[in-house]
Amino acid sequence: MDTPCVPGHKKVNNIMTRRTIQLTLSILLLTYFAQPIFPQNSRTNRTTDARMAKATPFKISVPQARLDEIMGRVRTYKFHDAPVGAGWKYGTDQDYLKKLVAHWTTKYDWREEEREINRFQHFRARVDGGAVHFIYEKGSGKNPQPLLLLHGWPYSSVSFLGVIEPLAHPERFGGNAADGFDVIVPDLPGFGYSEAPRELQGLHFFSNRINRLMTDVLGYKKYIVQGGDMGDAVGLWIALDHPENLLGLHENQLALRGADAPFQSGQIAGESTAEERAFMKREQENAGKQFAYFNLHMTRSETLSALAMDSPVGQASWIIEKFYFWSDKTQKPFEQVYSMDHLLTEAMYYLVTDSFHTSIRPYTAFGAMKSEALKIPPPGKKITVPVSLAVFPNDVLALVPPRSLLERSRADIRQWTVFPRGGHFPFLEEPQLYIEDLRRFGRLLK
């Protein structure tokens, strides 16, 4: 049936068509601008906070030329002959190293690891004149507590990749969203993509820069700090200098106990128990077996750097032997504790960022400050913020002291957990134990 020729019919149709187009465009524009600045995905929450105005989004993308240079040196590495039956007795097992290099040159894929690293948001911010690189994952729940994870040597921010999502989003792993944290994982100055100070600086200097990252850049008034190794020292300094900024301190290395019972000294000031004296003697003896690397870093860092910076395999060997000796191997063999891919990524992060030499400078600063660096807290000072001590019993680098020694320097030990297993790297070796302990501490502090 023909449409009747009504006067103005075409004009009405044109108006309706224009209005339909305008409405459609309006809906599309509203839909577009309603999207977050950073697109959401199923694995991470994207940060749209105004506080991030002081930080610049950052993506790790290593130039192919640098990867080619590294792999070229790996392929041409010349192995030496080890004594018969040496194994791991005198350092890195050469048979294991040969297998590692074969895997490195035939199966390992840095680009795949790079994609895994980049699935979290990365930022860089200038703090006190130096750029600090950090991972930032906003947590689930209505009011997630800020949680700062601090690494030591020979690891970095990428060592925590496996625990970031469970800590930020417990509900994705069968937990409660109310236990979620805002997780912040920086590279310490001189590690990874964080700039190193031009002058020799110690961990006390690092602590002020990291606290400024949390308070000035990210805008947190209070937060929880977790650390082991160097990260524990940085956390202790923050607790001493900026207690008003901390909700609590969670430690997984119990070596730094203050001036009354300095690490490795064998000495205790004032009255002491037989248990305390026996521990201090045992710790001093253990230091003679485990701390050759420490003394070398402290006294000959430039010599070692000249060797390591020019040899990817040599550098990887120096790093990976620490994972071997400092990890708990009582439950399963080393090859089952860490995959070769994981160990290579730990080493590659130092290689692609050319940060090995600057990462060991804090040890040189220890030497420059003589024994005072190991007397944290300093004489007359105590940690007053709430403390959680996570005791992983098979860390050969830091033996487990009697609780009474820790109480001399920590006034408010809220949580003391002795685990059945675990070594120097609990976030890698026993991630579930590590995560649950942090969640318990978070709940205590609410």
C-alpha positions in Angstrom: 0.0 0.0 0.0 1.4 3.4 -1.0 2.1 5.9 1.7 -0.4 8.8 1.5 1.1 12.1 0.3 0.4 14.1 3.5 1.8 17.7 3.4 5.0 17.9 5.6 5.4 14.1 5.7 9.0 14.2 4.4 9.9 17.0 6.8 8.5 15.1 9.8 10.4 11.9 8.7 13.7 13.9 8.4 13.3 15.4 11.8 12.6 12.0 13.4 15.6 10.5 11.6 17.9 13.3 12.9 16.6 12.9 16.4 17.1 9.1 16.2 20.7 9.7 15.1 21.3 12.3 17.8 19.9 9.9 20.5 22.1 7.1 19.3 25.2 9.2 19.3 24.3 10.5 22.8 24.0 6.9 24.1 27.3 5.9 22.4 29.1 9.0 23.9 27.7 8.3 27.4 28.8 4.7 27.2 32.3 5.7 26.1 32.9 8.3 28.8 31.4 6.1 31.5 34.4 3.7 31.0 37.3 3.9 33.4 40.5 5.6 32.2 42.3 2.3 32.3 40.1 -0.6 30.9 39.1 -3.2 33.5 40.0 -6.9 33.0 39.2 -10.0 34.9 42.6 -10.2 36.5 43.2 -6.7 37.9 41.5 -3.6 39.1 42.6 -0.5 37.2 43.5 2.6 39.2 41.6 5.8 38.4 42.5 7.6 41.7 43.3 11.3 41.6 46.3 10.5 43.8 48.0 8.9 40.8 48.4 12.4 39.2 51.9 12.4 40.6 52.8 9.1 39.0 53.3 8.1 35.3 52.0 4.8 33.9 54.9 2.6 32.9 55.1 -0.5 30.8 58.1 -2.8 30.8 59.3 -3.3 27.2 62.9 -4.4 26.9 64.4 -3.4 23.5 65.0 -6.4 21.3 68.6 -5.3 20.7 69.2 -5.6 24.5 67.7 -9.1 24.6 69.8 -10.1 21.6 72.9 -8.9 23.2 72.2 -10.8 26.4 71.3 -14.0 24.6 74.4 -13.7 22.4 76.6 -13.7 25.5 74.7 -16.6 27.0 75.1 -18.7 23.9 78.9 -18.1 23.8 79.5 -18.7 27.5 82.4 -21.1 28.1 81.9 -23.5 31.0 84.8 -24.5 33.3 85.5 -27.9 34.8 84.4 -28.3 38.4 86.1 -30.8 40.8 84.7 -34.3 40.6 81.7 -34.6 42.8 81.5 -30.9 43.6 77.8 -30.5 43.1 76.6 -27.5 45.2 79.4 -27.8 47.8 81.4 -24.9 46.6 78.7 -22.7 45.0 76.6 -23.3 41.9 76.5 -26.8 40.6 78.0 -26.7 37.1 75.8 -29.6 35.8 72.7 -27.6 36.9 74.1 -24.5 35.4 74.6 -26.2 32.0 71.0 -27.4 32.1 69.8 -23.9 33.0 71.7 -22.4 30.1 70.3 -25.0 27.7 66.8 -24.1 28.9 67.6 -20.4 28.6 68.7 -20.7 25.0 66.1 -23.1 23.7 62.9 -22.7 25.8 62.9 -19.6 27.9 60.8 -16.7 26.6 61.4 -13.3 28.1 58.5 -11.8 26.2 56.1 -14.3 27.8 57.4 -13.3 31.2 57.2 -9.7 30.3 53.5 -10.0 29.5 52.9 -11.7 32.9 54.7 -8.8 34.6 52.7 -6.2 32.7 49.3 -7.7 33.6 49.5 -5.5 36.7 49.7 -1.7 36.6 53.2 -0.2 36.8 54.1 3.4 37.5 57.1 5.6 38.0 57.1 8.7 40.2 59.8 11.2 41.1 60.4 11.1 44.8 63.1 13.3 46.4 64.8 13.7 43.0 64.9 10.1 42.0 62.4 7.9 40.0 60.8 5.1 41.8 59.1 2.2 39.9 56.3 0.4 41.5 53.4 -2.0 40.9 50.0 -0.8 42.2 47.0 -3.0 42.5 43.8 -1.6 44.1 42.1 -4.1 46.4 38.6 -5.4 46.7 36.2 -4.5 49.5 34.9 -1.1 50.7 38.0 0.2 52.4 41.1 -2.0 51.7 44.2 -1.4 53.8 47.3 -0.2 52.0 50.0 -2.9 52.0 53.6 -2.1 51.0 55.7 -5.1 50.1 59.4 -4.6 50.3 62.0 -6.8 48.7 65.6 -7.5 49.4 68.6 -8.9 47.5 68.7 -10.9 45.1 65.1 -10.4 44.4 62.8 -7.5 43.3 59.2 -6.3 42.8 58.6 -9.1 40.2 59.3 -11.7 42.9 55.9 -10.9 44.4 53.8 -11.4 41.2 52.3 -14.6 42.6 50.9 -13.0 45.8 49.7 -9.6 44.6 46.3 -10.8 43.2 45.4 -13.1 46.2 46.3 -10.3 48.6 44.3 -7.6 46.7 41.3 -9.8 45.7 40.8 -12.7 48.2 37.3 -13.4 46.9 38.8 -14.7 43.6 40.6 -17.4 45.6 37.8 -18.5 47.9 38.4 -15.8 50.5 36.6 -12.7 51.8 36.8 -9.5 49.8 36.9 -7.6 53.1 40.4 -8.9 53.6 41.6 -7.3 50.4 44.6 -4.9 50.4 45.7 -2.1 48.2 49.0 -3.7 47.2 52.1 -1.5 46.4 55.3 -3.2 45.4 58.2 -0.9 44.6 61.7 -1.6 43.3 64.1 -0.2 46.0 66.4 2.6 44.7 69.1 1.0 42.5 67.0 -2.1 41.7 65.1 -2.7 38.5 63.5 0.4 37.1 64.1 2.6 40.2 66.9 5.1 39.9 69.9 4.7 42.1 71.3 7.6 44.1 74.5 9.0 42.6 76.2 9.0 46.0 76.5 6.0 48.2 73.4 5.7 50.3 72.1 3.1 52.8 68.8 1.6 53.6 67.9 4.5 56.0 67.9 6.8 53.0 65.8 4.4 51.0 63.2 4.3 53.8 62.5 8.0 53.6 62.1 7.8 49.9 59.7 4.9 50.1 57.7 6.5 52.8 57.4 9.6 50.7 56.1 7.4 47.8 53.3 6.1 50.1 52.4 9.4 51.7 53.1 12.2 49.2 52.6 10.4 45.9 49.9 7.9 46.8 48.3 10.0 49.5 48.0 7.3 52.2 48.0 8.6 55.8 48.7 5.2 57.2 49.7 1.8 55.8 51.1 -1.6 56.6 54.6 -2.5 55.6 55.9 -6.0 55.0 59.5 -6.9 54.5 62.4 -9.4 54.7 66.1 -9.1 54.0 66.8 -5.4 53.0 63.1 -4.8 53.0 62.9 -5.6 56.7 65.6 -3.0 57.4 63.8 -0.4 55.3 60.5 -1.2 57.1 62.2 -0.9 60.5 63.6 2.5 59.7 60.1 3.7 58.5 58.7 2.4 61.8 61.3 4.3 63.8 61.2 7.6 61.8 57.6 7.7 60.8 55.5 5.7 63.2 52.5 8.0 62.6 52.4 6.7 59.0 52.2 3.0 59.9 49.3 0.8 60.8 51.8 -2.0 61.5 55.0 -3.8 60.5 55.1 -7.4 59.3 58.5 -9.0 59.2 59.6 -12.4 57.8 63.3 -12.0 58.8 64.2 -11.6 62.4 67.9 -10.7 62.2 67.8 -7.0 63.2 67.2 -6.8 66.9 68.8 -3.6 68.0 71.9 -2.5 69.8 71.2 -4.8 72.8 71.7 -8.0 70.7 73.3 -7.0 67.3 73.1 -9.5 64.5 76.1 -11.8 64.2 77.8 -10.1 67.2 77.5 -13.0 69.6 77.1 -10.3 72.3 74.0 -9.4 74.5 73.9 -6.3 76.7 72.6 -6.6 80.2 71.0 -9.6 81.7 70.3 -12.6 79.4 69.1 -16.1 79.6 71.0 -19.3 78.7 68.7 -19.7 75.7 69.5 -16.2 74.4 73.3 -16.6 74.9 73.3 -20.0 73.1 71.4 -18.5 70.2 73.8 -15.6 69.8 76.8 -17.9 69.7 75.1 -20.2 67.2 74.1 -17.2 65.0 77.7 -15.9 65.1 79.0 -19.3 64.0 76.4 -19.5 61.2 77.5 -16.1 59.9 80.9 -17.5 59.2 79.4 -20.1 56.9 76.7 -18.1 55.1 78.0 -14.5 54.9 81.0 -14.7 52.5 78.8 -13.0 49.9 77.9 -10.2 52.3 81.5 -9.4 53.1 82.3 -9.4 49.4 79.4 -7.1 48.5 80.5 -4.8 51.4 84.2 -4.6 50.6 84.6 -5.4 46.9 81.3 -4.4 45.2 83.0 -2.7 42.2 85.3 -5.7 41.5 82.4 -8.1 41.6 80.3 -5.8 39.5 83.0 -5.7 36.8 82.8 -9.5 36.6 79.0 -9.8 36.8 77.9 -7.0 34.5 79.8 -8.4 31.5 78.6 -12.0 31.9 74.8 -12.9 32.0 75.6 -16.5 33.0 78.0 -15.5 35.7 75.5 -13.0 37.1 72.7 -15.6 37.0 75.0 -18.1 38.8 75.7 -15.6 41.5 72.0 -14.8 42.0 70.5 -18.3 41.6 72.9 -19.9 44.1 71.3 -17.7 46.8 67.9 -19.1 45.9 69.4 -22.6 46.3 71.2 -22.1 49.6 68.6 -19.8 51.3 65.4 -21.8 50.4 63.8 -24.6 52.3 64.7 -27.9 50.6 63.6 -30.2 53.4 60.2 -30.9 51.8 61.2 -31.1 48.1 64.2 -30.8 45.9 65.4 -27.4 44.6 64.1 -28.2 41.1 60.6 -28.6 42.5 60.8 -25.4 44.6 61.5 -23.2 41.6 61.1 -23.7 37.9 64.0 -22.7 35.7 61.7 -20.2 34.0 61.1 -18.5 37.4 64.8 -18.4 38.3 65.8 -17.0 34.9 63.2 -14.3 35.3 64.7 -13.3 38.6 68.1 -13.1 37.0 66.9 -11.5 33.8 65.2 -8.6 35.7 68.7 -7.6 36.9 70.2 -8.1 33.4 67.6 -6.2 31.4 67.7 -3.2 33.8 71.6 -3.3 34.2 71.0 -3.0 37.9 73.3 -5.6 39.4 76.0 -3.1 40.4 73.7 -0.6 42.0 71.7 -3.3 43.8 74.7 -4.4 45.9 75.7 -0.9 46.8 73.6 -0.9 50.0 76.1 -3.5 51.3 78.9 -1.1 50.6 77.0 1.5 52.6 76.8 -1.1 55.4 80.6 -1.2 55.3 80.9 2.6 55.3 78.7 2.8 58.4 80.6 0.0 60.0 78.6 -2.1 62.5 76.0 0.6 63.1 73.9 -0.6 60.1 73.2 -3.8 61.9 72.1 -2.1 65.1 68.5 -1.4 64.1 66.9 0.0 66.2 69.8 2.2 67.4 70.6 2.4 71.2 67.8 3.8 73.3 65.2 3.3 70.6 62.3 0.8 70.3 59.8 -0.1 67.6 56.4 1.1 68.9 54.1 0.3 66.1 52.2 -3.1 66.1 54.5 -5.8 64.8 53.8 -9.2 63.3 56.7 -11.7 63.2 56.4 -14.5 60.7 58.9 -17.2 61.6 59.9 -19.5 58.7 62.2 -22.0 60.3 64.5 -23.0 57.5 66.0 -19.7 56.5 69.7 -20.5 56.9 70.6 -16.8 56.5 68.7 -15.7 59.5 68.3 -18.3 62.3 65.2 -18.1 64.4 65.9 -16.2 67.7 64.1 -16.6 71.0 61.1 -14.3 71.1 62.6 -12.6 74.2 65.4 -11.2 72.1 62.9 -9.5 69.7 60.9 -8.1 72.6 63.9 -6.1 73.6 63.5 -3.9 70.5 59.8 -4.3 69.7 57.3 -3.0 72.2 54.1 -4.3 70.7 54.4 -7.7 69.2 50.8 -8.4 68.2 51.4 -11.6 66.2 54.1 -14.3 66.4 53.6 -17.2 64.0 56.0 -20.1 63.8 55.4 -22.0 60.5 56.3 -25.7 60.0 58.4 -25.0 56.9 59.7 -22.2 54.6 63.0 -20.3 54.0 64.2 -16.9 53.0 61.7 -16.4 50.2 58.3 -17.3 51.8 56.2 -15.4 49.2 57.7 -17.8 46.6 58.3 -21.0 48.6 55.1 -20.9 50.8 52.8 -18.3 49.3 49.6 -19.5 51.0 51.2 -19.4 54.4 52.6 -15.9 53.7 49.3 -14.6 52.4 47.2 -16.0 55.3 49.6 -14.5 57.8 49.3 -11.1 56.3 45.5 -11.4 56.2 45.4 -12.3 59.9 47.6 -9.3 60.7 45.4 -7.0 58.6 42.3 -8.2 60.5 44.0 -7.6 63.9 44.8 -4.0 62.9 41.2 -3.1 61.8 
